[in-house]
Amino acid sequence: MTTSGRARKPAGQRAAKADTSVGTGRPTDEMPETASRTDAAPAAPDDPLELEREIERTREQLGETVELLAAKADVKQRAQVKATELSERVKTRAGQARQKAAARGGSVRSQLAATAATARKRAAAAATPAWESAPEPVRQAVAKGASTARQRRVPLAAAAGALIVGYLAVKWRQSSSLRRGA
């Protein structure tokens, strides 16, 4: 890679540049006059150890720059990071939606239970006059039948299903024979 113009100063040297007084162009008292010049190239250190340190700092800065550029150029890694971020965001929103649904479901269940209780009370209130006006032998037979039905729910449900299927089959045959004869 080629560059044009002067070599750039390392970040440490850029920060050490002297501030100049506003409007005067003269260096401040804290920094030597040579540090305020912007036109001159940085002077190479005379000490070989200082030169090696400068080279090492430049290499570190160059390495960091290369790492940053490589990270920007790694499209696959950037896409994976973005996908992970989006996935986490979706998971968070899904969790929030589940919590809201659970809260709403609880309120719906409580409303349904309250409605069912009200319906049972109304049915019991409507059945009370009929129950009281029925003779005692009828009451006993109904109570015994209800008890037996509770004990044998599965066979009773199967028998009721068979009756319904039989009724529907008879109705279907009647309607199909009417269509043929017409």
C-alpha positions as CSV (number, residue, x, y, z in Angstrom):
1,M,0.0,0.0,0.0
2,T,1.4,3.4,-0.9
3,T,0.8,6.7,0.8
4,S,1.4,10.2,-0.4
5,G,2.6,13.1,1.6
6,R,4.3,13.1,5.0
7,A,4.4,10.1,7.3
8,R,1.8,10.4,10.0
9,K,2.9,10.8,13.6
10,P,1.9,8.1,16.1
11,A,-1.0,9.0,18.4
12,G,1.3,9.5,21.3
13,Q,3.2,12.2,19.4
14,R,0.1,13.9,18.1
15,A,-1.1,14.3,21.7
16,A,2.2,15.8,22.7
17,K,2.0,18.6,20.2
18,A,2.1,22.0,21.8
19,D,-1.0,24.2,22.0
20,T,-0.5,27.7,20.5
21,S,-1.9,30.8,21.9
22,V,-5.1,32.0,20.2
23,G,-4.3,34.3,17.3
24,T,-0.6,34.6,18.0
25,G,0.7,31.4,16.4
26,R,3.3,31.2,19.2
27,P,3.9,28.2,21.4
28,T,2.7,28.2,25.0
29,D,5.2,28.2,27.8
30,E,4.8,24.6,28.7
31,M,6.1,23.1,25.4
32,P,9.3,23.7,23.5
33,E,9.1,25.7,20.3
34,T,10.0,22.8,18.0
35,A,6.9,20.8,19.1
36,S,4.5,23.5,17.8
37,R,5.7,23.4,14.2
38,T,3.3,21.6,12.0
39,D,5.2,21.9,8.7
40,A,8.4,20.0,9.8
41,A,8.6,16.3,9.7
42,P,9.2,14.6,13.1
43,A,12.8,14.4,13.9
44,A,14.3,11.0,14.3
45,P,15.5,10.3,17.8
46,D,19.3,10.2,18.2
47,D,19.3,7.4,20.8
48,P,19.0,3.9,19.3
49,L,16.9,2.7,22.2
50,E,14.5,5.6,21.7
51,L,14.4,4.7,18.0
52,E,13.5,1.1,18.8
53,R,10.8,2.2,21.2
54,E,9.4,4.5,18.5
55,I,9.4,1.6,16.0
56,E,7.7,-0.7,18.5
57,R,5.0,1.9,19.2
58,T,4.4,2.4,15.5
59,R,4.2,-1.4,15.0
60,E,1.6,-1.7,17.8
61,Q,-0.5,1.1,16.3
62,L,-0.2,-0.4,12.9
63,G,-1.3,-3.8,14.3
64,E,-4.3,-2.3,16.0
65,T,-5.2,-0.5,12.8
66,V,-4.9,-3.7,10.8
67,E,-7.0,-5.6,13.4
68,L,-9.8,-2.9,13.1
69,L,-9.7,-3.0,9.3
70,A,-9.8,-6.8,9.3
71,A,-12.7,-6.8,11.7
72,K,-14.6,-4.4,9.4
73,A,-13.7,-6.6,6.4
74,D,-14.9,-9.8,8.0
75,V,-18.4,-9.8,6.7
76,K,-19.2,-13.3,7.9
77,Q,-18.3,-12.5,11.5
78,R,-20.2,-9.2,11.4
79,A,-23.3,-11.1,10.0
80,Q,-23.0,-13.6,12.8
81,V,-22.8,-10.9,15.4
82,K,-25.8,-9.1,13.9
83,A,-27.8,-12.4,13.7
84,T,-27.0,-13.1,17.4
85,E,-28.2,-9.6,18.4
86,L,-31.4,-10.1,16.4
87,S,-31.9,-13.5,17.9
88,E,-31.6,-12.2,21.4
89,R,-34.0,-9.4,20.6
90,V,-36.6,-11.8,19.2
91,K,-36.2,-14.1,22.2
92,T,-36.7,-11.2,24.6
93,R,-39.8,-10.1,22.8
94,A,-41.2,-13.7,22.6
95,G,-40.7,-14.0,26.4
96,Q,-42.5,-10.8,27.0
97,A,-45.4,-11.9,24.7
98,R,-45.6,-15.2,26.6
99,Q,-45.8,-13.4,29.9
100,K,-48.5,-11.2,28.6
101,A,-50.4,-14.1,27.2
102,A,-50.1,-16.0,30.5
103,A,-51.4,-13.0,32.4
104,R,-54.3,-12.6,30.0
105,G,-55.0,-16.4,30.1
106,G,-55.2,-16.3,33.8
107,S,-57.8,-13.5,33.7
108,V,-59.7,-15.4,31.0
109,R,-59.7,-18.6,33.1
110,S,-61.0,-16.7,36.2
111,Q,-63.7,-15.0,34.1
112,L,-64.7,-18.4,32.6
113,A,-64.8,-20.0,36.1
114,A,-67.0,-17.2,37.4
115,T,-69.3,-17.5,34.4
116,A,-69.6,-21.3,34.9
117,A,-70.3,-20.8,38.5
118,T,-73.1,-18.3,37.7
119,A,-74.6,-20.7,35.1
120,R,-74.6,-23.6,37.7
121,K,-76.3,-21.4,40.2
122,R,-79.0,-20.3,37.6
123,A,-79.5,-23.9,36.5
124,A,-79.9,-25.0,40.2
125,A,-82.3,-22.2,40.8
126,A,-84.4,-23.1,37.8
127,A,-84.4,-26.8,38.7
128,T,-85.3,-26.3,42.3
129,P,-89.1,-25.7,41.7
130,A,-89.3,-28.8,39.4
131,W,-87.3,-30.9,41.9
132,E,-89.5,-29.8,44.8
133,S,-92.7,-30.5,42.9
134,A,-91.6,-34.0,41.9
135,P,-92.9,-36.9,44.0
136,E,-90.4,-38.7,46.3
137,P,-90.1,-41.9,44.3
138,V,-89.1,-39.9,41.2
139,R,-86.5,-38.0,43.2
140,Q,-85.0,-41.2,44.4
141,A,-84.9,-42.7,40.9
142,V,-83.2,-39.5,39.5
143,A,-80.7,-39.4,42.3
144,K,-79.8,-43.1,41.8
145,G,-79.6,-42.7,38.0
146,A,-77.2,-39.7,38.4
147,S,-75.0,-41.6,40.8
148,T,-74.8,-44.6,38.5
149,A,-74.1,-42.3,35.5
150,R,-71.2,-40.7,37.5
151,Q,-69.7,-44.1,38.2
152,R,-70.0,-45.4,34.6
153,R,-69.2,-42.3,32.5
154,V,-67.2,-44.1,29.8
155,P,-69.9,-46.8,28.9
156,L,-72.6,-44.2,29.1
157,A,-70.7,-41.9,26.7
158,A,-70.1,-44.8,24.3
159,A,-73.8,-45.7,24.4
160,A,-74.8,-42.1,23.8
161,G,-72.4,-41.9,20.9
162,A,-73.7,-45.1,19.4
163,L,-77.3,-43.8,19.6
164,I,-76.3,-40.5,17.9
165,V,-74.4,-42.4,15.1
166,G,-77.4,-44.7,14.6
167,Y,-79.8,-41.8,14.4
168,L,-77.7,-40.0,11.9
169,A,-77.3,-43.2,9.7
170,V,-81.1,-43.6,9.7
171,K,-81.6,-40.0,8.7
172,W,-79.0,-40.2,6.0
173,R,-80.6,-43.3,4.5
174,Q,-84.0,-41.7,4.5
175,S,-82.7,-38.6,2.8
176,S,-80.8,-40.6,0.2
177,S,-83.8,-42.8,-0.6
178,L,-86.0,-39.7,-1.0
179,R,-83.5,-38.3,-3.5
180,R,-83.5,-41.5,-5.5
181,G,-87.2,-41.8,-5.6
182,A,-87.9,-38.2,-6.5
